[in-house]
Amino acid sequence: MEFEAFTAQELAAYLGGVPDVRALLGDPGDLEVAEVGDGNLNYVYFVKNAKTPGRSVVVKQAPPFLRLVGKTWPLSCQRMEHEVAALRRFGALCPQHVPKVYHADSKRFLMVMQHLASHRILRQGLMDGVTYPRLADHLSTYLANTLFHGSDLFLAPDIKKQAASAAVNAELCKITEDLVFTFPFEDHPSNVYSPALPEDAIERLRTHEPLRIAAADMKWAFMNHAETLLHGDLHTGSIMVDEEETFVIDPEFAFYGPMGFDIGALLANLLLAYFSRDWHGRIDGHDPGPYQEWLLEQMMRIWSGFSARFIELWRDHESRSKRRFIGADADSRALGAYRTHFMRRLFADTLGFAGCKMIRRIVGMAKVAEITRIPDAEARARIEVRCLRCAEALLVGRASLGDIEQVAMLAREMQRDAATM
């Protein structure tokens, strides 16, 4: 039977037949349903009670294809089960930053979840130049809690292996392997280049050997380092915010992979926002500099806050469980040295993944609005070149960049240096 998306009437009737959801929403005859059409993969509906608008939910349904492309790119609907499982797992670990799942239907491949009606997508807020005072604290807390508690540093080895096996998400991982780590570095028909992007910038992605080797290293790590349960697509479009709260949504790409992938994806999006602000800020009639510095501050605070919280969780767990990753007889000096080594490697991975994510968003098929909404082709190309050069520096230099402050300095240099424009 061919897939057909719900009509408004059909979805209202379906929700009325789910007791828990009906209790939330009220009579199906009072429901208003809007298909918002903002998902690359799935159908997304906002449903509210017209008589009591505060009673509302979000419904997501997975069609058997990639919605961004259409039926020519088939996908299993099973991805919805991965998303539901990830939301419930992350929600148990960090309930203040993950929306509630009210209902999941494995036969119809849909879920009903908390509607964050008073929040907005972070990407939109950043494009508008809004500052969020608690953003870095919230995101660093989310990252530390989710990444630590899914890893061998916390879980018993057998439990971790069982969890990793249950979270295999091969189809969506293949999308990432292709669209992030492979296609942007070759002449692939899925790539989309802005009209004024210099040909030498495109050619460099295909021919510069250190860059190609670095990207291949990150692809290998993505495919083979099953370190913890990841969100898998953590960008500023999958975060909803207001001044007081931050929620991470849409973990349909969730799988067991390298910790640095989630962190790197988030930092990459902040850097894309940083460089694009040079256009958006000036169009708004403002000096873009102060907001760009705020963006870099968020990037630095997210990494430093994550790092401190992650190590705190690690130490606390070892103290309570008496189980030390490098051996029960290891002294405190050896433990401290290993933690430093571990975090240094994780930082390098984070930068490598950030570089791949930035490149993907410039030349790949799924772009970001802060770049695509620059109508001046020449201005857009100058910003894209800065993004690509920053990404290359992160990828190739990931082992030599010693701390997050150096990354901020690198971004500032790329912004200032006329030779990068």
N, C-alpha and C positions, 0 to 999 in steps of 0.2 A: 504493500500500500504506500503510495507516494505521500511524502510529508506535506502537510498544510499547516501554516501558522494559525493559531487561535484567532477567531473573530472576537470582538469585544463581548458579544453576547455569550458565546461559547465559554470564554474564560470566566466570566461572572458566574455562569451556571456551574462550572467545574469547582470554583472556589467555594460556592455555597454548599457543595456536597462534601467538603472537608470540615468536620466539626471544629477543630482547633482554629482553622482560618476563619470560618464563619463567626466564631466567637469574637475574633479580632475585628472583623470588618462589618458584621451585621448582615441585614437582608440582601441577598443577591440583586434584588430589584433596585436597590439604592446605589449600586456600584457604578463608578465611572472608570473606564479602562482606556489607557493611552499607550500605544506601542511607540516607544521613544526612538527606536532605530539607531542607537548610538554604539552598538556592539560590533566588533569585528567578527566575532564567532557566533553569537547567539541572538535570539530575539529577547528583548527586554520590555517589560510592561510595567507601568505605574498604575496601581489600582487604589482608588479611594472611595470612601462612602460620601456621596454627594451631600447628604444631610449632616454628616459629622466628618468634615475633611481631615480632622486629626487622626482618623482611623484609616490607615493606608498601609500598603505593602508593595514590595517589588517582586515581580515574577520573572524568572529567567527560564527559557526553554532552548534546548540544544537541537538545532536541525541537523540532518545527516550530511552537512557540507559546511565549508568555511564561508560564513555569510559575507565577508569582505569581497570574496571572489564570485561565489555562487555555486551552482550545482556541478560545475566543471571541476571543482576541488572537493571531492567527497571526504567526509570525516565521520568516524563513529560517534554516535550520541553518548557513548559511555563516558565521554569527558565530563559530563555533568556530575557523574558519581564521584569523580576525582575532586571536583570543585566542592561538592557538599562535604566530603570527608575532610578536605583541607580546612574549610571554614569551621567545621566543628572542632577539629584539632586545635587550630590556632585560637579559636574562641575560648577553648578551655584553658589555654596558656595565657591569653592576653585579652580577656573579655571586654576591657575598656576600649579596645582599638579594633574590634572585629564585629561586624553586624551579626545579629541573631538569625539562625535558620529556623523558621516556624514549621516548614513542611517540605518533604522531598518525595518525589514520585519517580521511581526507577523505571517504570513502564512508559511513562510519558516524557521522561528525561527533562524534568523541570523541578524547580524549587521555588518556594515562597520565603521571602526573607524580609528583614527589617528595612523599612523605607526611611532613609536619612533625609527627610524632606527639608530640614532647615540647614543642611550642609550643601556644599558645592564641590565640584571636582577641583582638586588642587591645581591642575594645569590651568584651568580658567582663572583661578585666583592669581596665580603667578603672572599670567599674561596681563592682568589688570593692575598689577603692582601692589597687591594686597600683602601685608605682613601678618604672619600668624605667630604670636609670641610663644606658643607651646609646641610648635611643630617639631623642632629638632628633638626635644625631650621625648615626645610621644613616639616618633619614628625610631629613635635609638632604643627605646624600651621595647617596642614591638620586635625589632630585629634581634635584640639580645635574647629575649624570651623564646621566640620561635626557633631561632637557629641553634641555641644551646640545647634546648630540651628535646630536639629531634636527633641529637648527635650521640656518638659513642662516649662523649664526655659525661653524658647523663644517663643514657639508656644502657641496660645490660646488653651484652653483645648479641644474644639470641633474640631479644625483643627488637633491637635495632634492625637486624637482618630480616625478621618477619615483617616489620613495618615497611622497610624498603621494598620488599617483594610485593607487598600489597599495594604500593603506591606507584608501580610502574605505569607510566603515561606515555607510551612509545610514540603514538601518533603526534601528540603535541610537542614532544621533545624533538621529533624529526622536523617539525616546522621551525623550531628554534635553531636546530643544527644547520638547516638550509638557509633561513632568512637572516640569521645573525652572523654565522661563522663561515658560510660558504659563498652564497650568491653575491654578496656585496663586493667580493674580491675577485670576481670573474665577470666576463661579458655575458650576463644572464638576462633573458627576456623579462624577468620579474622586476629587475631594477628600474627605477624611475629617477631620471636626472633632471634637475631644474635647468631651464634653457640657457642660462648664462654661466653655469658651473664650468670652469675651465677644463678642457680636455686633459691637460697634464695632471690635474688633481684626480680625475677619474683613472687615468692610466697608471698613476702611482699606486693605487690600490691593487692593481693587477700585477705590477711588475717589480715593486720595491721589495727585495728579498727579505730584509729584516722584519718588515711589516707582515709579510705573508707567513713567515715562520712563527712570529708572535701570535698571529690570529689562529694558526693551526694548533699551537700549544694550548690556547684557551679552548678551542673546540675539543681537544683531547680531554682536558680537565672536565669540561661540561659533560662529556659522554661517559667518563669513567670514574669520577671522584664522587661517590655517593655518600657525602658527608652528613647531610641532614635533610629534613623535609623543607623544601623551598616553596615560596609563593610561585616563583617561576616567571613572573611578568610584572615585577614591582616597579611601576613607573608613576609619574605624577597624574596620569589619567586613571589609575586604579587606587587613588587615595581620595577620600572625601573629608572635608574640613569645615570647621568654623573657628572662631577665636578660642574656644574652650576645648574642643574635641577633635580627634583625628581617628578615622576609620580606614582600614585597608580592605579593599573589596576585590572581587574577580580573580581568585586563585585557580582558574581552570587549567593553567599550565603546571600545577603543583606536581612535584616529583622529588626523589632523593638525588641531590646533586651537590656541587661545591658551594660552600657558604658564601664565598665572595660574589656569587652571581646575583643574588638579591641585592646585596649592598651596592655592588657596582652598577646595576641597572638604575637604582635610585640616584646615585651620585651623577651618573651620566645625564639623567634628565634635568638635574639641577644645573649642570654645566651647559646644556642646550638652552635652558631658560636664561642663564647668565649671558651667553653670547647674543641671543636673539633680543635681549632687552635693549641692546644698543639701538635697535630699530623702534621697538614698541615704546620705549621711554621717550625718545625724541618726538615721535608722532603725537604722544600725549602732551607735548610741550614741556617736558621735564628733563632735567639732567638725569640720565640713566645711571650715573655712577653710584649714588647712595643705595639704590635698590640692588644693583649688581653686587655691591659689597654685602648686603644683607643675604643674598643668595649664597655667596661664598661662605659667609658665616654659618648658614644652615648646614652646608656641606661639611664644614669642619666640625661643627657641634654634633652632627649625626654620627660621624666616625668616632670622635673622641668619646661621646656619650655611650655609643654602642660598645666600644672597646672596654671602657671602665665597667660597665654593667655586665658584660660577658665574663670578664675575669672575676668579678664579684660573685656571679652565679657559680662559676667553676670552683672557686675556693670554698664557697659555702657548701656546695654539694660534696666535695672531697672531705671537708671537715665533718659533715653529718654522716656520710656513708662509709667513711674510712677506706674508700676505694680510690686509689690514685692511678691515673692513666699510665704513668711511667714506672709503676711498681710501688708496693707498699713500703719498701725500705728506703725510698728516695728521700733525701734530706730537703729541707725547705729551699736551700740554695739551688739545687738541681731542679726542683719544681718551678721555681721562679724563672730560671734560665729557659726551661722548656716553654713556659707560657709566653715569654718574650719571643722566642723563636717561632712559636705557633702563630702569634698575632702578626709578626713580621711577614710570614708567608701568606697569611690571610689578607693582609693589606696589599701585597703585590698582586694576588689573584683579583682582588677587588678592582684595582686600577686596570688590569688587563681586560676584565669583563666590561668595565665602564667604557674603555676605548672601543671595543667591538660594538657595544650598544649605540654609541654615538655615531659610528660609521653607518650602521644599519639604518638609523633614522634619517640620515642625509641621502643615501643612495638607494635604500631598499624600498619595498612597495608600501610598507606601513609607516607613514611619516608622523610628524608631530605638528600640531596646529601653530605653535609659536614660530615655526619656520615657514610653513606653507602659507600662512596668512600675511606674509610680507609681500605686498603687491609689486614693489620695485624689484625687478629681476636682478639688476646689478647689485643692489644692496643685499638682497637675499644671497646671492652667490658669494659676496665677500664674507658674510657671516658663516655660510656653509664651509668655506675654505678654512676659516679659523677653527670651526668645530672639527674638521677632518685633521687638521694639523695638531690640534690639542689631543685628539683621540690617538693619533699615531705616537705622540710623545708619551702618552700614558701606557700604550701597549708595549712599545719597544723599550721604554725606560722604566717599566714597572718595578724592576728589582733594584734600581738605583734611586728612586724617589723615596726618601727616608720617612717622611711623615706627611700628614694631610695639609700642613701649612705650605709645604713645597708644591703641592698640587694647586693650592690657591694662588701661589706666586706664579706658577706656570700659566694659569688662566689669565692672570693680569698681564703677563708679558705678551701673550697671544693677542690680547685686546689692544694693548698699546702699540705694538710693533707694526708699523705701516707696511713692512715687508710681508706680513701674513695676510694682508687684505687683498 
